[in-house]
Amino acid sequence: MEKLLCIVIQLSISYFDNLEKIMKKILVMNGPNLNMLGIRETGVYGAKTLDEVNAFILKQAKDKDVELEFFQSNHEGALID
């Protein structure tokens, strides 16, 4: 049983090491009204625009060698489809 457990652990580590190398692209989905960030109710939601927020996220991703794709829609159905 101990030998089997060691094999499973080794396979798991190998799997997650490879997964880290494979998962290099992330889709960032921004929902309804987020296009209004920095424009509407800045006292509540802040002055940063969605483009500024996305630029910050993009910089963090590039530092980790991850590719991002951004998608924003005011129609929730477009986010699901």
C-alpha positions as CSV (number, residue, x, y, z in Angstrom):
1,M,0.0,0.0,0.0
2,E,2.8,2.4,0.8
3,K,4.5,1.8,-2.5
4,L,1.2,2.4,-4.3
5,L,0.8,5.7,-2.4
6,C,4.3,6.8,-3.4
7,I,3.5,6.1,-7.1
8,V,0.3,8.1,-6.9
9,I,2.1,11.0,-5.3
10,Q,4.8,10.9,-7.9
11,L,2.2,10.8,-10.7
12,S,0.3,13.7,-9.1
13,I,3.4,15.9,-8.9
14,S,4.3,15.1,-12.5
15,Y,0.8,15.9,-13.6
16,F,0.7,19.3,-11.8
17,D,4.2,20.2,-13.1
18,N,3.0,19.5,-16.6
19,L,-0.3,21.3,-16.0
20,E,1.6,24.4,-15.0
21,K,3.5,24.3,-18.3
22,I,0.3,23.8,-20.3
23,M,-2.0,26.4,-18.7
24,K,-0.6,29.6,-20.2
25,K,-3.8,31.3,-21.4
26,I,-6.6,32.7,-19.3
27,L,-9.9,34.3,-20.4
28,V,-10.8,37.3,-18.2
29,M,-14.6,37.9,-18.5
30,N,-16.0,41.2,-17.4
31,G,-19.7,41.4,-16.9
32,P,-22.4,44.0,-17.3
33,N,-21.6,47.7,-16.6
34,L,-17.9,47.1,-15.9
35,N,-17.2,49.1,-19.0
36,M,-18.4,52.1,-16.9
37,L,-15.7,51.8,-14.3
38,G,-13.9,55.1,-13.8
39,I,-16.8,56.9,-15.5
40,R,-20.0,56.4,-13.5
41,E,-20.1,56.8,-9.7
42,T,-16.4,57.1,-9.2
43,G,-17.0,57.9,-5.5
44,V,-18.4,54.3,-5.1
45,Y,-16.4,52.3,-7.7
46,G,-13.2,54.3,-8.0
47,A,-11.6,56.3,-10.8
48,K,-9.8,53.4,-12.5
49,T,-11.3,52.4,-15.9
50,L,-11.7,48.9,-17.0
51,D,-8.8,49.3,-19.4
52,E,-6.6,50.4,-16.5
53,V,-7.7,47.4,-14.4
54,N,-7.1,45.1,-17.4
55,A,-3.6,46.6,-18.0
56,F,-2.7,45.9,-14.3
57,I,-3.9,42.3,-14.6
58,L,-2.0,41.9,-17.9
59,K,1.2,43.1,-16.3
60,Q,0.9,40.6,-13.5
61,A,0.2,37.8,-16.1
62,K,3.2,38.8,-18.3
63,D,5.5,38.6,-15.2
64,K,4.3,34.9,-14.9
65,D,4.5,34.2,-18.6
66,V,0.7,33.8,-18.9
67,E,-1.3,35.0,-21.9
68,L,-4.6,36.7,-21.3
69,E,-7.7,37.3,-23.4
70,F,-10.2,39.9,-22.2
71,F,-13.9,39.9,-22.9
72,Q,-16.6,42.3,-21.7
73,S,-20.3,42.2,-22.3
74,N,-23.3,44.0,-20.9
75,H,-25.3,41.0,-21.9
76,E,-25.0,38.1,-19.5
77,G,-26.0,35.6,-22.1
78,A,-22.9,36.5,-24.1
79,L,-20.8,35.6,-21.1
80,I,-22.5,32.2,-20.9
81,D,-22.5,31.4,-24.6
